[in-house]
């Protein structure tokens, strides 16, 4: 990418989009176009077309999405399917219509089957049933991947799809009703410590295993892939290592300094039993993560919960 190229980041106020914005600015890119959801509703096709007609970006990072944890995904199933389908369809189609040089679509590791072989290779997509609690979101993301693949096949568009593992970092969502597991645990343990509570309740059994990537590492990977990757097949981005939710809870408990005990509510869903990505493809290209989990969580906790 030329430093003067016009770059549009869809979803720049979210955790992923804001990290990509920081990375691009740090790399010296000046001509970056952004709109918040009030200025541009990506669900409305005409509004998206009008934006592309005026701005005509050279590169697009499609990080906009309606996201949430198990409870949010399972409660707002129609919105998670419709909103994400429309955002992906509108931005990808407009990128084709207005001759965008390259587009990067942010998918999710939830596109893979619930019981996929571990670690999960990119070729596992559509080989088995999805996790029921987030099936609508996953279907929308699979549709985005297939849009990129088929606009490439039919029209020669240089559209790529990136599948990140579970993310955390600055600008994460800490709302206990809609957040993912890591920020939810940080808030729960912090509030329990502040209230001097004897216990913290955590959903599930603690046995599922998850992989976690700092969002700044994902932003680094996205900028790297925009330069180095051009293929219709999706590419995984992660650390290549995972841990159980029980181990994660113990790490967060220690970082926060909570002295009580953890109570596991096994009546609540565990979700997918394991979700470790095979990252050999991106490793072979020359990219690896830099931020280790403990130091990454410590940084997020200090920034979000410790007054300066």
C-alpha positions, 0 to 999 in steps of 0.5 A, a space after each residue: 500500500 502506498 502511504 498516500 492511498 485512501 484507506 477506509 476502515 469500516 468499524 473504526 470505533 470498535 475494538 478491531 477497527 480502532 486497533 487497525 486505525 492505530 496500526 496504520 497511523 503508526 505505520 505512516 498512513 495519513 489518508 484514512 477515511 472513517 465514519 461512525 454508525 450515526 454518520 454511515 449506517 452500513 446496513 443501508 445499501 443506498 447509504 453505503 453506495 453514496 459513501 463509496 461514490 463520494 470517497 472512492 477508497 483504494 483499500 478497505 478494512 471491513 471490521 464492522 460487525 455486531 458482536 457479543 458473547 454466548 448470551 448476546 448471540 443466543 438472545 439476539 439471533 435475528 439481529 446477529 444474522 441480519 445486521 452482519 449479513 447486510 454489512 458484509 454484503 453492502 460493503 463488499 458489493 460496493 467495493 466491487 462496484 467502485 473498483 477498490 484495489 483490495 479489501 480485507 474482511 474480518 471473519 471469526 473462528 466461530 465459522 468452523 464446525 463445533 467439533 472440528 479437528 484441532 487445531 482447526 485448519 482453514 479447510 474445515 469451514 462447512 465440513 460440520 455443524 456449527 455451535 448452536 449458540 452462535 450459529 446466526 453470527 457464524 452463518 453471516 461471517 461464512 457468507 462474507 467469506 464466500 462473497 469475497 471468494 466469489 467476487 474474486 472468482 467471478 470478477 477478479 477482485 482482490 478480496 481476502 478473508 481473515 479469521 481471528 481467534 478470540 480477541 481482547 484488548 483496548 476498547 473491548 466490551 465489558 458489559 456482562 450481558 453482551 461481552 465475551 469471556 475474558 473481559 467479562 471475567 476481568 470485570 467480575 473479579 474486579 467488582 468482587 474484589 472491590 466489594 470484598 465478595 467471598 466468591 465469583 460465579 463463572 458460567 459453565 464447567 471451566 473445561 472448554 479450551 480457548 485461544 486468545 489474541 491481543 487485538 494489537 497483534 491482530 491489527 499487525 496481522 491485518 496490515 501484514 496480510 493486506 500487503 502479503 496475502 492474496 487468495 480466495 481461501 480464508 487465513 487464520 490469525 492466532 497464537 497457536 496455543 490455548 488454555 482452559 477457561 478454568 486456567 484463564 479464570 485463575 490467571 485473571 483472579 491472580 492479576 486482579 488480586 481477588 482472594 475469594 473462591 470461584 464458583 462454577 455454574 454448570 447449568 450455564 452453557 460451555 459453548 464449543 469444547 475447544 477452538 484452537 486455530 491452525 496458524 501454520 499458514 500465516 506463520 509460513 508467510 512470516 508473521 507471528 504474534 508478539 504480545 503474550 497472554 499474561 502481560 496482555 491481560 495485565 495491560 488491559 486490566 491496568 488501563 481499564 480498571 486501575 485509576 491513573 
